């Protein structure tokens, strides 16, 4: 007997009745990353999909959002989502989802399609491949790169320092880091348009995630609205279908986006939108601010227990 499945059955029939668990992912690497060994890779994602299929009824996000709003969400309802539009979503994650017969929603930051690289990946890859033992990042400090742990600490510190800069300054800072590292980056980490169409053709759902992934709360209102609208229009033109799903960049309410941005999303015709606020959404939840969470535990029991606690958050 799968005792974890039984636990979810009991929990979702009582204290967590009518709550929707939405899991958030970004990349699914082909193999384990030596600097970030806890990041999701193919073998681990396959394991997670196995557990989710055992424990939950995995639903398309638009369907789950509608059923939640109407008070008819199935017991043990769950959705799988991905942010940003990495190429490995199509190349690595999709075959695993298909193997398990699961569906997912992919939120695309449209400005990076076709060979773009997000600023945080510029930071990660600059530090990863830098041959120096210490990296001088000018006004942003100096960082030891003596071993894998030091490189990870440097990456986390640098991302933390420049994450909330305005988009142009953040991009300039990441490009400055790349130049100072002496690294030549040619790897294309993001999907092309064929990848987005391929996901749609495989039965996956596609949602908007702005154009350049700005922190909306730090962005002029008119520009923020245009970012949201342009990403929606781009995807609708690309796929010849309505785009009604949205994910707020970074996604922490009150810090990364504000009530005015929720109003923008509503006015622009989105039906369901997701944040990165931990917890599971229940009756009366705002369909344009559904919560998301992913346990980071490696073992089945610990992963399941943390997911249970999130259901009750």
C-alpha positions as CSV (number, residue, x, y, z in Angstrom):
1,X,0.0,0.0,0.0
2,X,1.2,3.5,-0.8
3,X,0.8,5.1,2.6
4,X,1.6,8.6,1.2
5,X,-1.3,8.3,-1.3
6,X,-3.6,7.3,1.6
7,X,-2.3,10.3,3.5
8,X,-3.2,12.7,0.7
9,X,-6.6,11.0,0.3
10,X,-7.4,11.6,4.0
11,X,-6.0,15.1,4.0
12,X,-7.7,16.3,0.9
13,X,-11.0,14.8,2.1
14,X,-10.8,16.7,5.4
15,X,-8.6,19.6,6.4
16,X,-7.3,20.4,2.8
17,X,-10.6,19.7,1.1
18,X,-11.0,21.8,-2.1
19,X,-7.4,23.0,-2.3
20,X,-5.3,23.1,-5.4
21,X,-1.6,22.2,-5.3
22,X,0.4,23.9,-8.1
23,X,4.0,22.9,-8.5
24,X,6.5,25.3,-10.1
25,X,9.7,24.3,-12.0
26,X,12.1,26.2,-14.2
27,X,14.7,23.9,-15.8
28,X,15.0,20.1,-16.0
29,X,18.7,19.4,-16.7
30,X,19.8,16.4,-18.6
31,X,22.0,15.4,-15.7
32,X,22.8,16.6,-12.2
33,X,24.5,20.0,-11.9
34,X,27.8,19.8,-10.0
35,X,27.4,23.3,-8.6
36,X,23.7,23.0,-7.8
37,X,23.2,19.3,-7.2
38,X,19.7,19.9,-5.8
39,X,18.4,21.4,-9.0
40,X,15.9,19.3,-10.9
41,X,17.4,17.0,-13.5
42,X,15.9,14.3,-15.7
43,X,16.2,11.4,-13.3
44,X,14.7,13.4,-10.4
45,X,11.9,14.9,-12.5
46,X,11.0,11.4,-13.6
47,X,10.8,10.4,-9.9
48,X,8.7,13.4,-9.1
49,X,6.3,12.7,-11.9
50,X,5.9,9.1,-10.6
51,X,5.0,10.4,-7.2
52,X,2.6,13.0,-8.5
53,X,0.8,10.5,-10.6
54,X,0.4,8.2,-7.6
55,X,-0.8,10.8,-5.2
56,X,-2.8,13.4,-7.3
57,X,-5.1,13.9,-10.2
58,X,-2.9,16.2,-12.4
59,X,-5.1,18.7,-14.3
60,X,-4.5,21.3,-17.0
61,X,-4.1,24.7,-15.3
62,X,-7.0,26.4,-17.1
63,X,-9.4,23.5,-16.2
64,X,-8.2,23.4,-12.6
65,X,-8.6,27.2,-12.2
66,X,-12.1,27.1,-13.6
67,X,-13.1,24.2,-11.4
68,X,-11.6,25.8,-8.3
69,X,-13.6,29.0,-8.9
70,X,-16.8,27.0,-9.4
71,X,-16.3,25.0,-6.3
72,X,-16.0,21.6,-8.1
73,X,-12.3,20.8,-7.8
74,X,-11.6,17.1,-7.7
75,X,-10.1,15.6,-4.6
76,X,-6.3,15.7,-4.7
77,X,-6.1,18.1,-7.6
78,X,-2.7,19.2,-8.8
79,X,-1.1,21.2,-11.6
80,X,2.5,21.3,-13.0
81,X,4.0,24.5,-14.2
82,X,7.2,25.7,-15.7
83,X,8.5,29.3,-15.9
84,X,10.7,31.2,-18.4
85,X,10.9,29.0,-21.5
86,X,14.1,27.0,-21.3
87,X,15.0,24.7,-24.2
88,X,15.3,21.7,-21.8
89,X,11.5,22.1,-21.0
90,X,10.9,20.8,-24.5
91,X,13.9,18.5,-24.9
92,X,14.1,16.9,-21.5
93,X,10.9,17.6,-19.5
94,X,8.3,17.0,-22.3
95,X,9.3,13.3,-23.0
96,X,9.1,12.6,-19.2
97,X,5.7,14.2,-18.9
98,X,4.6,12.1,-22.0
99,X,6.0,9.0,-20.4
100,X,3.7,9.5,-17.4
101,X,0.7,10.8,-19.3
102,X,0.9,14.1,-17.5
103,X,0.1,17.6,-18.7
104,X,1.9,20.9,-17.7
105,X,1.7,24.6,-18.4
106,X,4.8,26.5,-19.7
107,X,5.0,30.2,-19.0
108,X,7.2,31.9,-21.7
109,X,9.2,35.1,-21.3
110,X,8.9,35.8,-25.0
111,X,11.9,38.2,-25.3
112,X,14.3,35.4,-24.8
113,X,13.0,32.9,-27.4
114,X,15.3,31.9,-30.2
115,X,18.7,32.1,-28.6
116,X,18.3,34.6,-25.8
117,X,19.8,34.2,-22.4
118,X,18.3,35.4,-19.2
119,X,20.4,37.7,-17.0
120,X,20.6,35.1,-14.1
121,X,22.0,32.5,-16.5
122,X,24.6,34.9,-17.6
123,X,25.7,35.2,-14.0
124,X,25.6,31.4,-13.4
125,X,27.5,30.5,-16.6
126,X,30.1,33.4,-16.2
127,X,31.0,32.1,-12.7
128,X,30.8,28.5,-13.7
129,X,33.3,28.8,-16.5
130,X,35.5,31.5,-15.1
131,X,39.2,30.3,-14.9
132,X,40.2,32.9,-12.3
133,X,40.5,32.0,-8.6
134,X,39.0,35.4,-7.6
135,X,36.5,37.4,-9.7
136,X,36.5,41.2,-9.4
137,X,33.0,42.5,-10.0
138,X,33.9,46.1,-9.5
139,X,31.3,48.0,-7.4
140,X,29.5,44.7,-6.7
141,X,32.4,43.2,-4.9
142,X,35.1,40.5,-5.2
143,X,34.3,36.8,-5.1
144,X,36.5,33.7,-4.4
145,X,36.1,30.9,-6.9
146,X,38.4,28.4,-5.4
147,X,36.0,25.4,-5.4
148,X,32.5,24.4,-6.3
149,X,31.1,25.6,-3.0
150,X,32.7,29.0,-3.4
151,X,31.4,29.3,-6.9
152,X,27.9,28.5,-5.7
153,X,28.1,31.1,-2.9
154,X,29.4,33.7,-5.4
155,X,26.5,33.0,-7.8
156,X,23.9,33.3,-5.1
157,X,25.4,36.5,-3.7
158,X,25.7,38.2,-7.1
159,X,22.2,37.3,-8.1
160,X,20.9,38.6,-4.8
161,X,22.7,41.9,-5.3
162,X,21.5,42.7,-8.8
163,X,18.1,40.9,-8.9
164,X,16.1,44.0,-8.0
165,X,17.9,46.5,-10.2
166,X,15.9,48.0,-13.1
167,X,15.9,45.8,-16.2
168,X,18.5,47.8,-18.1
169,X,20.8,48.1,-15.1
170,X,20.4,44.4,-14.3
171,X,21.3,43.4,-17.9
172,X,24.3,45.8,-17.9
173,X,25.5,44.4,-14.6
174,X,25.3,40.8,-15.8
175,X,27.1,41.7,-19.1
176,X,29.8,43.4,-17.1
177,X,30.2,40.3,-15.0
178,X,30.5,38.2,-18.2
179,X,33.2,40.6,-19.6
180,X,35.1,40.5,-16.3
181,X,35.0,36.7,-16.1
182,X,36.7,36.4,-19.5
183,X,34.2,33.7,-20.5
184,X,32.7,33.3,-24.0
185,X,29.1,32.1,-23.8
186,X,27.7,30.5,-27.0
187,X,25.2,28.1,-25.4
188,X,21.5,28.9,-26.2
189,X,19.5,27.9,-23.1
190,X,16.1,29.1,-24.2
191,X,13.6,27.6,-26.5
192,X,13.0,28.6,-30.1
193,X,9.5,29.1,-31.5
194,X,9.4,25.6,-32.8
195,X,9.9,24.4,-29.2
196,X,6.9,26.4,-28.0
197,X,4.8,25.1,-30.9
198,X,6.0,21.6,-30.1
199,X,4.8,21.8,-26.5
200,X,1.4,23.0,-27.6
201,X,1.2,20.3,-30.2
202,X,2.0,17.7,-27.5
203,X,-1.0,18.8,-25.5
204,X,0.8,21.1,-23.1
205,X,-0.6,24.6,-22.2
206,X,1.3,27.8,-22.9
207,X,1.0,30.9,-20.8
208,X,2.6,34.4,-20.9
209,X,5.4,35.6,-18.5
210,X,6.0,39.1,-19.9
211,X,8.6,39.9,-22.5
212,X,11.8,40.7,-20.6
213,X,10.9,39.2,-17.1
214,X,11.0,42.6,-15.2
215,X,10.2,43.0,-11.6
216,X,6.8,44.5,-12.2
217,X,6.7,46.3,-8.8
218,X,9.9,48.1,-9.8
219,X,8.7,49.0,-13.4
220,X,6.8,52.0,-14.6
221,X,3.1,51.1,-14.8
222,X,2.8,51.8,-18.6
223,X,5.8,49.7,-19.3
224,X,4.6,46.9,-17.0
225,X,1.3,46.8,-18.9
226,X,3.0,46.7,-22.2
227,X,5.3,43.9,-21.1
228,X,2.3,41.8,-20.1
229,X,0.3,42.7,-23.2
230,X,3.1,42.2,-25.7
231,X,3.9,38.7,-24.4
232,X,0.3,37.7,-24.7
233,X,0.0,39.0,-28.2
234,X,3.2,37.4,-29.3
235,X,2.1,34.0,-28.1
236,X,-1.4,34.4,-29.6
237,X,0.1,35.2,-33.0
238,X,2.7,32.4,-32.7
239,X,0.1,29.7,-31.8
240,X,-3.0,31.1,-33.4
241,X,-5.0,30.7,-30.2
242,X,-6.1,32.7,-27.2
243,X,-3.5,33.0,-24.3
244,X,-5.5,33.2,-21.0
245,X,-2.8,32.0,-18.6
246,X,-0.1,34.3,-16.9
247,X,2.7,34.0,-14.4
248,X,4.1,37.0,-12.6
249,X,7.9,37.3,-12.9
250,X,9.5,36.3,-9.6
251,X,6.0,36.2,-8.3
252,X,6.0,37.3,-4.7
253,X,2.9,39.4,-4.0
254,X,3.6,42.8,-2.5
255,X,7.3,42.6,-3.4
256,X,7.5,41.5,-7.1
257,X,4.0,42.6,-8.2
258,X,1.3,44.8,-6.8
259,X,-2.5,44.9,-6.9
260,X,-2.3,47.2,-9.9
261,X,-0.6,44.5,-11.9
262,X,-3.4,42.0,-11.0
263,X,-5.8,44.6,-12.3
264,X,-3.8,44.8,-15.5
265,X,-3.8,41.1,-16.0
266,X,-7.6,41.0,-15.5
267,X,-8.2,43.9,-17.9
268,X,-6.0,42.2,-20.6
269,X,-8.2,39.2,-20.5
270,X,-6.3,36.6,-18.6
271,X,-8.5,34.0,-16.8
272,X,-5.9,32.3,-14.6
273,X,-2.6,33.7,-13.2
274,X,-0.1,32.3,-10.7
275,X,2.3,33.7,-8.1
276,X,5.2,32.1,-6.3
277,X,3.5,32.5,-2.9
278,X,3.7,29.2,-1.0
279,X,0.6,27.4,-0.1
280,X,-2.4,25.8,-1.9
281,X,-5.3,27.9,-3.1
282,X,-8.8,27.0,-1.8
283,X,-12.3,28.3,-2.0
284,X,-12.6,32.0,-2.6
285,X,-9.0,32.3,-3.9
286,X,-8.3,35.0,-6.5
287,X,-8.0,33.1,-9.8
288,X,-5.4,35.7,-10.8
289,X,-3.2,35.0,-7.8
290,X,-3.1,31.2,-7.4
291,X,-0.3,30.0,-5.1
292,X,2.6,27.7,-6.2
293,X,5.2,25.6,-4.4
294,X,7.7,22.8,-5.0
295,X,9.3,20.7,-2.2
296,X,13.0,20.4,-2.5
297,X,13.4,17.1,-0.6
298,X,15.1,14.2,-2.3
299,X,13.3,11.3,-0.7
300,X,9.7,10.3,-1.4
301,X,8.6,10.5,2.2
302,X,10.1,13.9,2.9
303,X,8.9,15.3,-0.4
304,X,5.4,14.1,0.2
305,X,5.3,15.4,3.8
306,X,6.4,18.8,2.8
307,X,3.8,18.9,0.1
308,X,1.2,17.9,2.7
309,X,2.3,20.8,4.9
310,X,2.0,23.1,2.0
311,X,-1.6,22.0,1.4
312,X,-2.4,23.2,4.9
313,X,-0.4,26.5,4.7
